[in-house]
Amino acid sequence: MTIDKLQVIRMMVSSKIRSLRIAKGWTQAWLAGEIEVDPAYISAIESAKRTPSIKTLSKLAEAFDIKFYELFIEDEDFKKSKVKNRRIFDILKDSSPEKVNKIYRAIKILHSK
């Protein structure tokens, strides 16, 4: 299974936006009001379910008081998640199909809580 480049960029930008927002102590609702979008849209951006437009990215950069391009620079949280994802993949690739199914079911249970 491969993740396309757009998805990687979307995940990187979403991680960056979430990290910046949390570092500023802002809620999703507050940030949404600041850039005039719905709070659900901020949530969707931060969870990499939606790709923000150039206009929205520009407003976000302005709200965070950073340069536009800085939204595309990997932050530490994203780097750590990439390392963890790689480790998980390494474990799974050497596992039997039965073990992969057990791991999948465990993740599903944990994710639903």
BELDAFEN-V464116 format. One record per pair of residues at least 6 apart in sequence whose C-alpha atoms are under 8 Angstrom apart, sorted by sequence separation. I is the first residue (numbers start at 1). J is the second residue. If there is no record, write none. Layout:
# BELDAFEN-V464116
{{I & J} {I & J}}
This chain:
# BELDAFEN-V464116
{{21 & 27} {32 & 38} {33 & 39} {44 & 50} {45 & 51} {61 & 67} {62 & 68} {21 & 28} {32 & 39} {45 & 52} {61 & 68} {31 & 39} {92 & 100} {29 & 38} {32 & 41} {41 & 50} {61 & 70} {21 & 31} {29 & 39} {32 & 42} {58 & 68} {61 & 71} {28 & 39} {31 & 42} {57 & 68} {29 & 42} {28 & 42} {57 & 71} {28 & 43} {35 & 56} {35 & 59} {35 & 60} {18 & 46} {35 & 63} {17 & 46} {34 & 63} {14 & 45} {15 & 46} {14 & 46} {15 & 47} {31 & 63} {14 & 47} {14 & 48} {11 & 47} {11 & 48} {10 & 48} {7 & 48} {10 & 51} {17 & 60} {21 & 64} {20 & 64} {17 & 71} {16 & 71} {16 & 72} {19 & 75} {16 & 73} {13 & 71} {16 & 74} {19 & 77} {13 & 72} {16 & 75} {12 & 72} {13 & 73} {15 & 75} {12 & 73} {13 & 74} {12 & 74} {15 & 77} {16 & 78} {9 & 72} {12 & 75} {15 & 78} {12 & 78}}
